[in-house]
Amino acid sequence: MKLGNFLAIDPDDQRKGLPSFGKLDEVVFYEYFKQKEELYSIANLIRLTLEDKAINQKLIQLNDVDEEEIYAKEGKVLYRLHKI
């Protein structure tokens, strides 16, 4: 659904998408809209981190982080990676 929200926001795409996107969807979309290489790099690093079973176990064991209060541009996975 999130991709459908982004599709509705994308000025370069003529497909309809999901019109009931939120303000945060729009903020995130335009943050990366012209930075596709940075987005690809972050997504790839998240993917590689989650595929590493040893690192993934350590991330699961981290209980000292209040997940609701985290804001990190690269997301919670990479934010938590700094803690191990």
PDB file with SEQRES, HELIX, SHEET and CRYST1 records, atoms N, CA, C and O in Angstrom:
SEQRES   1 A   84  MET LYS LEU GLY ASN PHE LEU ALA ILE ASP PRO ASP ASP          
SEQRES   2 A   84  GLN ARG LYS GLY LEU PRO SER PHE GLY LYS LEU ASP GLU          
SEQRES   3 A   84  VAL VAL PHE TYR GLU TYR PHE LYS GLN LYS GLU GLU LEU          
SEQRES   4 A   84  TYR SER ILE ALA ASN LEU ILE ARG LEU THR LEU GLU ASP          
SEQRES   5 A   84  LYS ALA ILE ASN GLN LYS LEU ILE GLN LEU ASN ASP VAL          
SEQRES   6 A   84  ASP GLU GLU GLU ILE TYR ALA LYS GLU GLY LYS VAL LEU          
SEQRES   7 A   84  TYR ARG LEU HIS LYS ILE                                      
HELIX    1 AA1 LYS A    2  ILE A    9  1                                   8    
HELIX    2 AA2 LYS A   23  TYR A   32  1                                  10    
HELIX    3 AA3 LYS A   36  GLU A   51  1                                  16    
HELIX    4 AA4 LYS A   53  GLN A   61  1                                   9    
HELIX    5 AA5 GLU A   67  GLU A   69  5                                   3    
HELIX    6 AA6 LYS A   76  LEU A   81  1                                   6    
CRYST1    1.000    1.000    1.000  90.00  90.00  90.00 P 1           1          
ATOM      1  N   MET A   1       0.812  -1.195   0.000  1.00  0.00           N  
ATOM      2  CA  MET A   1       0.000   0.000   0.000  1.00  0.00           C  
ATOM      3  C   MET A   1       0.862   1.268   0.000  1.00  0.00           C  
ATOM      4  O   MET A   1       0.514   2.269  -0.627  1.00  0.00           O  
ATOM      5  N   LYS A   2       1.980   1.207   0.709  1.00  0.00           N  
ATOM      6  CA  LYS A   2       2.843   2.388   0.771  1.00  0.00           C  
ATOM      7  C   LYS A   2       3.324   2.766  -0.633  1.00  0.00           C  
ATOM      8  O   LYS A   2       3.393   3.949  -0.965  1.00  0.00           O  
ATOM      9  N   LEU A   3       3.653   1.781  -1.447  1.00  0.00           N  
ATOM     10  CA  LEU A   3       4.105   2.082  -2.804  1.00  0.00           C  
ATOM     11  C   LEU A   3       2.987   2.713  -3.622  1.00  0.00           C  
ATOM     12  O   LEU A   3       3.237   3.573  -4.467  1.00  0.00           O  
ATOM     13  N   GLY A   4       1.754   2.286  -3.370  1.00  0.00           N  
ATOM     14  CA  GLY A   4       0.606   2.900  -4.029  1.00  0.00           C  
ATOM     15  C   GLY A   4       0.433   4.351  -3.615  1.00  0.00           C  
ATOM     16  O   GLY A   4       0.046   5.195  -4.422  1.00  0.00           O  
ATOM     17  N   ASN A   5       0.724   4.633  -2.351  1.00  0.00           N  
ATOM     18  CA  ASN A   5       0.679   6.024  -1.881  1.00  0.00           C  
ATOM     19  C   ASN A   5       1.732   6.853  -2.601  1.00  0.00           C  
ATOM     20  O   ASN A   5       1.450   7.961  -3.057  1.00  0.00           O  
ATOM     21  N   PHE A   6       2.950   6.316  -2.704  1.00  0.00           N  
ATOM     22  CA  PHE A   6       4.021   7.034  -3.380  1.00  0.00           C  
ATOM     23  C   PHE A   6       3.691   7.232  -4.865  1.00  0.00           C  
ATOM     24  O   PHE A   6       4.021   8.265  -5.448  1.00  0.00           O  
ATOM     25  N   LEU A   7       3.048   6.248  -5.462  1.00  0.00           N  
ATOM     26  CA  LEU A   7       2.667   6.341  -6.864  1.00  0.00           C  
ATOM     27  C   LEU A   7       1.700   7.507  -7.082  1.00  0.00           C  
ATOM     28  O   LEU A   7       1.789   8.214  -8.086  1.00  0.00           O  
ATOM     29  N   ALA A   8       0.788   7.701  -6.152  1.00  0.00           N  
ATOM     30  CA  ALA A   8      -0.171   8.808  -6.261  1.00  0.00           C  
ATOM     31  C   ALA A   8       0.521  10.168  -6.148  1.00  0.00           C  
ATOM     32  O   ALA A   8       0.033  11.159  -6.693  1.00  0.00           O  
ATOM     33  N   ILE A   9       1.634  10.218  -5.457  1.00  0.00           N  
ATOM     34  CA  ILE A   9       2.361  11.473  -5.239  1.00  0.00           C  
ATOM     35  C   ILE A   9       3.315  11.793  -6.391  1.00  0.00           C  
ATOM     36  O   ILE A   9       3.575  12.962  -6.676  1.00  0.00           O  
ATOM     37  N   ASP A  10       3.830  10.769  -7.043  1.00  0.00           N  
ATOM     38  CA  ASP A  10       4.882  10.915  -8.051  1.00  0.00           C  
ATOM     39  C   ASP A  10       4.416  11.734  -9.261  1.00  0.00           C  
ATOM     40  O   ASP A  10       3.543  11.288 -10.006  1.00  0.00           O  
ATOM     41  N   PRO A  11       4.983  12.911  -9.459  1.00  0.00           N  
ATOM     42  CA  PRO A  11       4.570  13.745 -10.596  1.00  0.00           C  
ATOM     43  C   PRO A  11       5.060  13.206 -11.939  1.00  0.00           C  
ATOM     44  O   PRO A  11       4.564  13.619 -12.987  1.00  0.00           O  
ATOM     45  N   ASP A  12       6.022  12.296 -11.918  1.00  0.00           N  
ATOM     46  CA  ASP A  12       6.568  11.745 -13.158  1.00  0.00           C  
ATOM     47  C   ASP A  12       5.845  10.494 -13.630  1.00  0.00           C  
ATOM     48  O   ASP A  12       6.164   9.964 -14.695  1.00  0.00           O  
ATOM     49  N   ASP A  13       4.877  10.013 -12.860  1.00  0.00           N  
ATOM     50  CA  ASP A  13       4.173   8.765 -13.193  1.00  0.00           C  
ATOM     51  C   ASP A  13       2.702   9.074 -13.448  1.00  0.00           C  
ATOM     52  O   ASP A  13       2.052   9.726 -12.631  1.00  0.00           O  
ATOM     53  N   GLN A  14       2.187   8.617 -14.559  1.00  0.00           N  
ATOM     54  CA  GLN A  14       0.808   8.914 -14.938  1.00  0.00           C  
ATOM     55  C   GLN A  14      -0.219   7.950 -14.339  1.00  0.00           C  
ATOM     56  O   GLN A  14      -1.423   8.181 -14.444  1.00  0.00           O  
ATOM     57  N   ARG A  15       0.260   6.862 -13.707  1.00  0.00           N  
ATOM     58  CA  ARG A  15      -0.688   5.927 -13.096  1.00  0.00           C  
ATOM     59  C   ARG A  15      -1.344   6.576 -11.882  1.00  0.00           C  
ATOM     60  O   ARG A  15      -0.803   7.518 -11.304  1.00  0.00           O  
ATOM     61  N   LYS A  16      -2.501   6.071 -11.504  1.00  0.00           N  
ATOM     62  CA  LYS A  16      -3.323   6.722 -10.482  1.00  0.00           C  
ATOM     63  C   LYS A  16      -2.771   6.590  -9.061  1.00  0.00           C  
ATOM     64  O   LYS A  16      -2.670   7.596  -8.358  1.00  0.00           O  
ATOM     65  N   GLY A  17      -2.418   5.405  -8.625  1.00  0.00           N  
ATOM     66  CA  GLY A  17      -1.962   5.203  -7.251  1.00  0.00           C  
ATOM     67  C   GLY A  17      -3.114   5.284  -6.263  1.00  0.00           C  
ATOM     68  O   GLY A  17      -4.279   5.305  -6.662  1.00  0.00           O  
ATOM     69  N   LEU A  18      -2.793   5.329  -4.981  1.00  0.00           N  
ATOM     70  CA  LEU A  18      -3.805   5.419  -3.922  1.00  0.00           C  
ATOM     71  C   LEU A  18      -3.918   6.870  -3.469  1.00  0.00           C  
ATOM     72  O   LEU A  18      -2.967   7.414  -2.906  1.00  0.00           O  
ATOM     73  N   PRO A  19      -5.052   7.499  -3.704  1.00  0.00           N  
ATOM     74  CA  PRO A  19      -5.175   8.933  -3.455  1.00  0.00           C  
ATOM     75  C   PRO A  19      -5.246   9.344  -1.982  1.00  0.00           C  
ATOM     76  O   PRO A  19      -5.130  10.532  -1.680  1.00  0.00           O  
ATOM     77  N   SER A  20      -5.429   8.413  -1.075  1.00  0.00           N  
ATOM     78  CA  SER A  20      -5.574   8.798   0.338  1.00  0.00           C  
ATOM     79  C   SER A  20      -4.260   8.665   1.106  1.00  0.00           C  
ATOM     80  O   SER A  20      -4.225   8.098   2.198  1.00  0.00           O  
ATOM     81  N   PHE A  21      -3.188   9.189   0.530  1.00  0.00           N  
ATOM     82  CA  PHE A  21      -1.885   9.156   1.186  1.00  0.00           C  
ATOM     83  C   PHE A  21      -1.847  10.200   2.295  1.00  0.00           C  
ATOM     84  O   PHE A  21      -2.601  11.174   2.287  1.00  0.00           O  
ATOM     85  N   GLY A  22      -0.948   9.971   3.248  1.00  0.00           N  
ATOM     86  CA  GLY A  22      -0.801  10.901   4.363  1.00  0.00           C  
ATOM     87  C   GLY A  22       0.265  11.946   4.102  1.00  0.00           C  
ATOM     88  O   GLY A  22       1.048  11.842   3.158  1.00  0.00           O  
ATOM     89  N   LYS A  23       0.278  12.943   4.950  1.00  0.00           N  
ATOM     90  CA  LYS A  23       1.268  14.028   4.835  1.00  0.00           C  
ATOM     91  C   LYS A  23       2.691  13.489   4.986  1.00  0.00           C  
ATOM     92  O   LYS A  23       3.605  13.931   4.290  1.00  0.00           O  
ATOM     93  N   LEU A  24       2.874  12.526   5.907  1.00  0.00           N  
ATOM     94  CA  LEU A  24       4.207  11.940   6.099  1.00  0.00           C  
ATOM     95  C   LEU A  24       4.663  11.178   4.857  1.00  0.00           C  
ATOM     96  O   LEU A  24       5.848  11.191   4.523  1.00  0.00           O  
ATOM     97  N   ASP A  25       3.724  10.510   4.165  1.00  0.00           N  
ATOM     98  CA  ASP A  25       4.072   9.836   2.904  1.00  0.00           C  
ATOM     99  C   ASP A  25       4.648  10.834   1.917  1.00  0.00           C  
ATOM    100  O   ASP A  25       5.642  10.562   1.244  1.00  0.00           O  
ATOM    101  N   GLU A  26       4.015  11.986   1.840  1.00  0.00           N  
ATOM    102  CA  GLU A  26       4.468  13.028   0.916  1.00  0.00           C  
ATOM    103  C   GLU A  26       5.841  13.570   1.321  1.00  0.00           C  
ATOM    104  O   GLU A  26       6.696  13.802   0.466  1.00  0.00           O  
ATOM    105  N   VAL A  27       6.050  13.769   2.610  1.00  0.00           N  
ATOM    106  CA  VAL A  27       7.335  14.260   3.108  1.00  0.00           C  
ATOM    107  C   VAL A  27       8.445  13.273   2.764  1.00  0.00           C  
ATOM    108  O   VAL A  27       9.491  13.663   2.247  1.00  0.00           O  
ATOM    109  N   VAL A  28       8.214  11.995   3.051  1.00  0.00           N  
ATOM    110  CA  VAL A  28       9.222  10.964   2.777  1.00  0.00           C  
ATOM    111  C   VAL A  28       9.473  10.844   1.272  1.00  0.00           C  
ATOM    112  O   VAL A  28      10.620  10.747   0.835  1.00  0.00           O  
ATOM    113  N   PHE A  29       8.408  10.851   0.491  1.00  0.00           N  
ATOM    114  CA  PHE A  29       8.566  10.735  -0.962  1.00  0.00           C  
ATOM    115  C   PHE A  29       9.473  11.840  -1.500  1.00  0.00           C  
ATOM    116  O   PHE A  29      10.425  11.561  -2.228  1.00  0.00           O  
ATOM    117  N   TYR A  30       9.185  13.083  -1.148  1.00  0.00           N  
ATOM    118  CA  TYR A  30       9.977  14.191  -1.691  1.00  0.00           C  
ATOM    119  C   TYR A  30      11.371  14.284  -1.082  1.00  0.00           C  
ATOM    120  O   TYR A  30      12.264  14.897  -1.668  1.00  0.00           O  
ATOM    121  N   GLU A  31      11.565  13.685   0.081  1.00  0.00           N  
ATOM    122  CA  GLU A  31      12.905  13.648   0.666  1.00  0.00           C  
ATOM    123  C   GLU A  31      13.854  12.821  -0.217  1.00  0.00           C  
ATOM    124  O   GLU A  31      15.041  13.129  -0.322  1.00  0.00           O  
ATOM    125  N   TYR A  32      13.320  11.778  -0.843  1.00  0.00           N  
ATOM    126  CA  TYR A  32      14.160  10.886  -1.649  1.00  0.00           C  
ATOM    127  C   TYR A  32      13.877  10.964  -3.152  1.00  0.00           C  
ATOM    128  O   TYR A  32      14.555  10.295  -3.932  1.00  0.00           O  
ATOM    129  N   PHE A  33      12.914  11.747  -3.566  1.00  0.00           N  
ATOM    130  CA  PHE A  33      12.484  11.793  -4.963  1.00  0.00           C  
ATOM    131  C   PHE A  33      13.634  12.037  -5.936  1.00  0.00           C  
ATOM    132  O   PHE A  33      13.709  11.381  -6.974  1.00  0.00           O  
ATOM    133  N   LYS A  34      14.500  12.939  -5.629  1.00  0.00           N  
ATOM    134  CA  LYS A  34      15.633  13.255  -6.511  1.00  0.00           C  
ATOM    135  C   LYS A  34      16.948  12.664  -6.008  1.00  0.00           C  
ATOM    136  O   LYS A  34      18.018  13.030  -6.493  1.00  0.00           O  
ATOM    137  N   GLN A  35      16.873  11.762  -5.046  1.00  0.00           N  
ATOM    138  CA  GLN A  35      18.075  11.153  -4.464  1.00  0.00           C  
ATOM    139  C   GLN A  35      17.987   9.630  -4.551  1.00  0.00           C  
ATOM    140  O   GLN A  35      18.135   8.935  -3.546  1.00  0.00           O  
ATOM    141  N   LYS A  36      17.751   9.128  -5.726  1.00  0.00           N  
ATOM    142  CA  LYS A  36      17.530   7.693  -5.906  1.00  0.00           C  
ATOM    143  C   LYS A  36      18.753   6.853  -5.531  1.00  0.00           C  
ATOM    144  O   LYS A  36      18.605   5.741  -5.024  1.00  0.00           O  
ATOM    145  N   GLU A  37      19.947   7.368  -5.774  1.00  0.00           N  
ATOM    146  CA  GLU A  37      21.152   6.605  -5.413  1.00  0.00           C  
ATOM    147  C   GLU A  37      21.279   6.464  -3.901  1.00  0.00           C  
ATOM    148  O   GLU A  37      21.643   5.396  -3.409  1.00  0.00           O  
ATOM    149  N   GLU A  38      20.984   7.527  -3.159  1.00  0.00           N  
ATOM    150  CA  GLU A  38      21.027   7.454  -1.698  1.00  0.00           C  
ATOM    151  C   GLU A  38      19.962   6.480  -1.185  1.00  0.00           C  
ATOM    152  O   GLU A  38      20.229   5.682  -0.287  1.00  0.00           O  
ATOM    153  N   LEU A  39      18.770   6.548  -1.750  1.00  0.00           N  
ATOM    154  CA  LEU A  39      17.690   5.637  -1.356  1.00  0.00           C  
ATOM    155  C   LEU A  39      18.083   4.188  -1.634  1.00  0.00           C  
ATOM    156  O   LEU A  39      17.868   3.315  -0.792  1.00  0.00           O  
ATOM    157  N   TYR A  40      18.653   3.930  -2.797  1.00  0.00           N  
ATOM    158  CA  TYR A  40      19.101   2.582  -3.143  1.00  0.00           C  
ATOM    159  C   TYR A  40      20.166   2.103  -2.157  1.00  0.00           C  
ATOM    160  O   TYR A  40      20.130   0.956  -1.713  1.00  0.00           O  
ATOM    161  N   SER A  41      21.100   2.967  -1.820  1.00  0.00           N  
ATOM    162  CA  SER A  41      22.171   2.609  -0.895  1.00  0.00           C  
ATOM    163  C   SER A  41      21.627   2.251   0.488  1.00  0.00           C  
ATOM    164  O   SER A  41      22.033   1.249   1.077  1.00  0.00           O  
ATOM    165  N   ILE A  42      20.709   3.070   1.004  1.00  0.00           N  
ATOM    166  CA  ILE A  42      20.113   2.798   2.315  1.00  0.00           C  
ATOM    167  C   ILE A  42      19.320   1.498   2.279  1.00  0.00           C  
ATOM    168  O   ILE A  42      19.445   0.673   3.184  1.00  0.00           O  
ATOM    169  N   ALA A  43      18.504   1.307   1.242  1.00  0.00           N  
ATOM    170  CA  ALA A  43      17.691   0.088   1.126  1.00  0.00           C  
ATOM    171  C   ALA A  43      18.576  -1.154   1.042  1.00  0.00           C  
ATOM    172  O   ALA A  43      18.276  -2.180   1.652  1.00  0.00           O  
ATOM    173  N   ASN A  44      19.660  -1.055   0.288  1.00  0.00           N  
ATOM    174  CA  ASN A  44      20.570  -2.189   0.151  1.00  0.00           C  
ATOM    175  C   ASN A  44      21.244  -2.514   1.478  1.00  0.00           C  
ATOM    176  O   ASN A  44      21.388  -3.687   1.822  1.00  0.00           O  
ATOM    177  N   LEU A  45      21.656  -1.502   2.226  1.00  0.00           N  
ATOM    178  CA  LEU A  45      22.287  -1.725   3.520  1.00  0.00           C  
ATOM    179  C   LEU A  45      21.305  -2.367   4.510  1.00  0.00           C  
ATOM    180  O   LEU A  45      21.684  -3.258   5.270  1.00  0.00           O  
ATOM    181  N   ILE A  46      20.051  -1.918   4.502  1.00  0.00           N  
ATOM    182  CA  ILE A  46      19.024  -2.540   5.348  1.00  0.00           C  
ATOM    183  C   ILE A  46      18.847  -4.001   4.956  1.00  0.00           C  
ATOM    184  O   ILE A  46      18.800  -4.875   5.822  1.00  0.00           O  
ATOM    185  N   ARG A  47      18.748  -4.271   3.662  1.00  0.00           N  
ATOM    186  CA  ARG A  47      18.567  -5.644   3.167  1.00  0.00           C  
ATOM    187  C   ARG A  47      19.733  -6.532   3.598  1.00  0.00           C  
ATOM    188  O   ARG A  47      19.517  -7.636   4.097  1.00  0.00           O  
ATOM    189  N   LEU A  48      20.946  -6.069   3.413  1.00  0.00           N  
ATOM    190  CA  LEU A  48      22.123  -6.859   3.786  1.00  0.00           C  
ATOM    191  C   LEU A  48      22.172  -7.107   5.297  1.00  0.00           C  
ATOM    192  O   LEU A  48      22.548  -8.191   5.742  1.00  0.00           O  
ATOM    193  N   THR A  49      21.794  -6.102   6.072  1.00  0.00           N  
ATOM    194  CA  THR A  49      21.781  -6.243   7.531  1.00  0.00           C  
ATOM    195  C   THR A  49      20.780  -7.308   7.953  1.00  0.00           C  
ATOM    196  O   THR A  49      21.087  -8.150   8.797  1.00  0.00           O  
ATOM    197  N   LEU A  50      19.601  -7.276   7.377  1.00  0.00           N  
ATOM    198  CA  LEU A  50      18.567  -8.235   7.756  1.00  0.00           C  
ATOM    199  C   LEU A  50      18.876  -9.649   7.269  1.00  0.00           C  
ATOM    200  O   LEU A  50      18.394 -10.621   7.851  1.00  0.00           O  
ATOM    201  N   GLU A  51      19.665  -9.772   6.221  1.00  0.00           N  
ATOM    202  CA  GLU A  51      20.036 -11.094   5.720  1.00  0.00           C  
ATOM    203  C   GLU A  51      21.139 -11.744   6.545  1.00  0.00           C  
ATOM    204  O   GLU A  51      21.319 -12.960   6.479  1.00  0.00           O  
ATOM    205  N   ASP A  52      21.874 -10.964   7.315  1.00  0.00           N  
ATOM    206  CA  ASP A  52      22.949 -11.499   8.153  1.00  0.00           C  
ATOM    207  C   ASP A  52      22.345 -12.016   9.456  1.00  0.00           C  
ATOM    208  O   ASP A  52      21.927 -11.232  10.307  1.00  0.00           O  
ATOM    209  N   LYS A  53      22.303 -13.344   9.607  1.00  0.00           N  
ATOM    210  CA  LYS A  53      21.624 -13.958  10.756  1.00  0.00           C  
ATOM    211  C   LYS A  53      22.233 -13.552  12.087  1.00  0.00           C  
ATOM    212  O   LYS A  53      21.498 -13.328  13.049  1.00  0.00           O  
ATOM    213  N   ALA A  54      23.541 -13.452  12.171  1.00  0.00           N  
ATOM    214  CA  ALA A  54      24.203 -13.092  13.426  1.00  0.00           C  
ATOM    215  C   ALA A  54      23.848 -11.662  13.840  1.00  0.00           C  
ATOM    216  O   ALA A  54      23.515 -11.403  14.997  1.00  0.00           O  
ATOM    217  N   ILE A  55      23.922 -10.752  12.891  1.00  0.00           N  
ATOM    218  CA  ILE A  55      23.573  -9.361  13.185  1.00  0.00           C  
ATOM    219  C   ILE A  55      22.088  -9.248  13.513  1.00  0.00           C  
ATOM    220  O   ILE A  55      21.701  -8.531  14.436  1.00  0.00           O  
ATOM    221  N   ASN A  56      21.268  -9.956  12.759  1.00  0.00           N  
ATOM    222  CA  ASN A  56      19.828  -9.917  12.985  1.00  0.00           C  
ATOM    223  C   ASN A  56      19.480 -10.370  14.403  1.00  0.00           C  
ATOM    224  O   ASN A  56      18.615  -9.775  15.046  1.00  0.00           O  
ATOM    225  N   GLN A  57      20.144 -11.413  14.895  1.00  0.00           N  
ATOM    226  CA  GLN A  57      19.908 -11.887  16.265  1.00  0.00           C  
ATOM    227  C   GLN A  57      20.280 -10.818  17.284  1.00  0.00           C  
ATOM    228  O   GLN A  57      19.561 -10.612  18.262  1.00  0.00           O  
ATOM    229  N   LYS A  58      21.389 -10.144  17.062  1.00  0.00           N  
ATOM    230  CA  LYS A  58      21.806  -9.076  17.979  1.00  0.00           C  
ATOM    231  C   LYS A  58      20.807  -7.927  17.971  1.00  0.00           C  
ATOM    232  O   LYS A  58      20.522  -7.342  19.017  1.00  0.00           O  
ATOM    233  N   LEU A  59      20.279  -7.603  16.806  1.00  0.00           N  
ATOM    234  CA  LEU A  59      19.289  -6.536  16.714  1.00  0.00           C  
ATOM    235  C   LEU A  59      18.017  -6.901  17.481  1.00  0.00           C  
ATOM    236  O   LEU A  59      17.421  -6.056  18.150  1.00  0.00           O  
ATOM    237  N   ILE A  60      17.615  -8.149  17.378  1.00  0.00           N  
ATOM    238  CA  ILE A  60      16.421  -8.624  18.082  1.00  0.00           C  
ATOM    239  C   ILE A  60      16.608  -8.530  19.583  1.00  0.00           C  
ATOM    240  O   ILE A  60      15.662  -8.225  20.310  1.00  0.00           O  
ATOM    241  N   GLN A  61      17.819  -8.790  20.055  1.00  0.00           N  
ATOM    242  CA  GLN A  61      18.095  -8.796  21.487  1.00  0.00           C  
ATOM    243  C   GLN A  61      18.180  -7.396  22.100  1.00  0.00           C  
ATOM    244  O   GLN A  61      18.166  -7.258  23.323  1.00  0.00           O  
ATOM    245  N   LEU A  62      18.266  -6.373  21.276  1.00  0.00           N  
ATOM    246  CA  LEU A  62      18.322  -5.010  21.798  1.00  0.00           C  
ATOM    247  C   LEU A  62      16.951  -4.616  22.326  1.00  0.00           C  
ATOM    248  O   LEU A  62      16.002  -4.460  21.556  1.00  0.00           O  
ATOM    249  N   ASN A  63      16.851  -4.456  23.627  1.00  0.00           N  
ATOM    250  CA  ASN A  63      15.581  -4.085  24.229  1.00  0.00           C  
ATOM    251  C   ASN A  63      15.632  -2.726  24.889  1.00  0.00           C  
ATOM    252  O   ASN A  63      14.633  -2.283  25.454  1.00  0.00           O  
ATOM    253  N   ASP A  64      16.765  -2.055  24.835  1.00  0.00           N  
ATOM    254  CA  ASP A  64      16.923  -0.797  25.561  1.00  0.00           C  
ATOM    255  C   ASP A  64      16.507   0.430  24.758  1.00  0.00           C  
ATOM    256  O   ASP A  64      16.702   1.559  25.207  1.00  0.00           O  
ATOM    257  N   VAL A  65      15.946   0.222  23.600  1.00  0.00           N  
ATOM    258  CA  VAL A  65      15.573   1.332  22.734  1.00  0.00           C  
ATOM    259  C   VAL A  65      14.053   1.447  22.697  1.00  0.00           C  
ATOM    260  O   VAL A  65      13.362   0.478  22.384  1.00  0.00           O  
ATOM    261  N   ASP A  66      13.537   2.624  23.014  1.00  0.00           N  
ATOM    262  CA  ASP A  66      12.110   2.873  22.908  1.00  0.00           C  
ATOM    263  C   ASP A  66      11.796   3.129  21.442  1.00  0.00           C  
ATOM    264  O   ASP A  66      12.044   4.220  20.928  1.00  0.00           O  
ATOM    265  N   GLU A  67      11.253   2.125  20.777  1.00  0.00           N  
ATOM    266  CA  GLU A  67      11.030   2.176  19.328  1.00  0.00           C  
ATOM    267  C   GLU A  67      10.152   3.358  18.901  1.00  0.00           C  
ATOM    268  O   GLU A  67      10.315   3.878  17.797  1.00  0.00           O  
ATOM    269  N   GLU A  68       9.245   3.778  19.743  1.00  0.00           N  
ATOM    270  CA  GLU A  68       8.340   4.857  19.370  1.00  0.00           C  
ATOM    271  C   GLU A  68       9.038   6.209  19.307  1.00  0.00           C  
ATOM    272  O   GLU A  68       8.547   7.120  18.641  1.00  0.00           O  
ATOM    273  N   GLU A  69      10.160   6.355  19.978  1.00  0.00           N  
ATOM    274  CA  GLU A  69      10.818   7.653  20.035  1.00  0.00           C  
ATOM    275  C   GLU A  69      11.982   7.785  19.056  1.00  0.00           C  
ATOM    276  O   GLU A  69      12.680   8.800  19.053  1.00  0.00           O  
ATOM    277  N   ILE A  70      12.189   6.786  18.243  1.00  0.00           N  
ATOM    278  CA  ILE A  70      13.299   6.811  17.290  1.00  0.00           C  
ATOM    279  C   ILE A  70      12.878   7.543  16.022  1.00  0.00           C  
ATOM    280  O   ILE A  70      11.848   7.234  15.424  1.00  0.00           O  
ATOM    281  N   TYR A  71      13.686   8.510  15.623  1.00  0.00           N  
ATOM    282  CA  TYR A  71      13.589   9.024  14.273  1.00  0.00           C  
ATOM    283  C   TYR A  71      15.006   9.011  13.729  1.00  0.00           C  
ATOM    284  O   TYR A  71      15.893   9.698  14.237  1.00  0.00           O  
ATOM    285  N   ALA A  72      15.195   8.238  12.713  1.00  0.00           N  
ATOM    286  CA  ALA A  72      16.484   8.206  12.040  1.00  0.00           C  
ATOM    287  C   ALA A  72      16.190   8.181  10.548  1.00  0.00           C  
ATOM    288  O   ALA A  72      15.353   7.408  10.082  1.00  0.00           O  
ATOM    289  N   LYS A  73      16.867   9.010   9.825  1.00  0.00           N  
ATOM    290  CA  LYS A  73      16.627   9.115   8.383  1.00  0.00           C  
ATOM    291  C   LYS A  73      16.726   7.749   7.708  1.00  0.00           C  
ATOM    292  O   LYS A  73      15.973   7.442   6.784  1.00  0.00           O  
ATOM    293  N   GLU A  74      17.669   6.934   8.187  1.00  0.00           N  
ATOM    294  CA  GLU A  74      17.880   5.633   7.556  1.00  0.00           C  
ATOM    295  C   GLU A  74      16.974   4.550   8.123  1.00  0.00           C  
ATOM    296  O   GLU A  74      17.012   3.416   7.646  1.00  0.00           O  
ATOM    297  N   GLY A  75      16.174   4.857   9.108  1.00  0.00           N  
ATOM    298  CA  GLY A  75      15.220   3.895   9.647  1.00  0.00           C  
ATOM    299  C   GLY A  75      15.724   3.190  10.900  1.00  0.00           C  
ATOM    300  O   GLY A  75      16.881   3.334  11.295  1.00  0.00           O  
ATOM    301  N   LYS A  76      14.836   2.435  11.506  1.00  0.00           N  
ATOM    302  CA  LYS A  76      15.122   1.797  12.787  1.00  0.00           C  
ATOM    303  C   LYS A  76      16.179   0.702  12.694  1.00  0.00           C  
ATOM    304  O   LYS A  76      16.983   0.543  13.612  1.00  0.00           O  
ATOM    305  N   VAL A  77      16.190  -0.054  11.597  1.00  0.00           N  
ATOM    306  CA  VAL A  77      17.152  -1.155  11.476  1.00  0.00           C  
ATOM    307  C   VAL A  77      18.576  -0.630  11.540  1.00  0.00           C  
ATOM    308  O   VAL A  77      19.383  -1.122  12.328  1.00  0.00           O  
ATOM    309  N   LEU A  78      18.891   0.358  10.723  1.00  0.00           N  
ATOM    310  CA  LEU A  78      20.257   0.879  10.710  1.00  0.00           C  
ATOM    311  C   LEU A  78      20.562   1.695  11.961  1.00  0.00           C  
ATOM    312  O   LEU A  78      21.706   1.728  12.415  1.00  0.00           O  
ATOM    313  N   TYR A  79      19.552   2.350  12.520  1.00  0.00           N  
ATOM    314  CA  TYR A  79      19.741   3.053  13.784  1.00  0.00           C  
ATOM    315  C   TYR A  79      20.169   2.077  14.862  1.00  0.00           C  
ATOM    316  O   TYR A  79      21.116   2.337  15.603  1.00  0.00           O  
ATOM    317  N   ARG A  80      19.477   0.959  14.950  1.00  0.00           N  
ATOM    318  CA  ARG A  80      19.791  -0.049  15.974  1.00  0.00           C  
ATOM    319  C   ARG A  80      21.143  -0.705  15.703  1.00  0.00           C  
ATOM    320  O   ARG A  80      21.814  -1.137  16.641  1.00  0.00           O  
ATOM    321  N   LEU A  81      21.548  -0.787  14.452  1.00  0.00           N  
ATOM    322  CA  LEU A  81      22.837  -1.380  14.104  1.00  0.00           C  
ATOM    323  C   LEU A  81      23.978  -0.625  14.760  1.00  0.00           C  
ATOM    324  O   LEU A  81      25.006  -1.222  15.080  1.00  0.00           O  
ATOM    325  N   HIS A  82      23.818   0.669  14.966  1.00  0.00           N  
ATOM    326  CA  HIS A  82      24.855   1.481  15.635  1.00  0.00           C  
ATOM    327  C   HIS A  82      25.010   1.085  17.107  1.00  0.00           C  
ATOM    328  O   HIS A  82      26.035   1.380  17.722  1.00  0.00           O  
ATOM    329  N   LYS A  83      24.012   0.427  17.666  1.00  0.00           N  
ATOM    330  CA  LYS A  83      24.039   0.083  19.088  1.00  0.00           C  
ATOM    331  C   LYS A  83      24.733  -1.249  19.389  1.00  0.00           C  
ATOM    332  O   LYS A  83      24.986  -1.572  20.550  1.00  0.00           O  
ATOM    333  N   ILE A  84      25.042  -2.025  18.334  1.00  0.00           N  
ATOM    334  CA  ILE A  84      25.718  -3.315  18.592  1.00  0.00           C  
ATOM    335  C   ILE A  84      27.195  -3.236  18.278  1.00  0.00           C  
ATOM    336  O   ILE A  84      27.914  -4.223  18.435  1.00  0.00           O  
TER     337      ILE A  84                                                      
END                                                                             
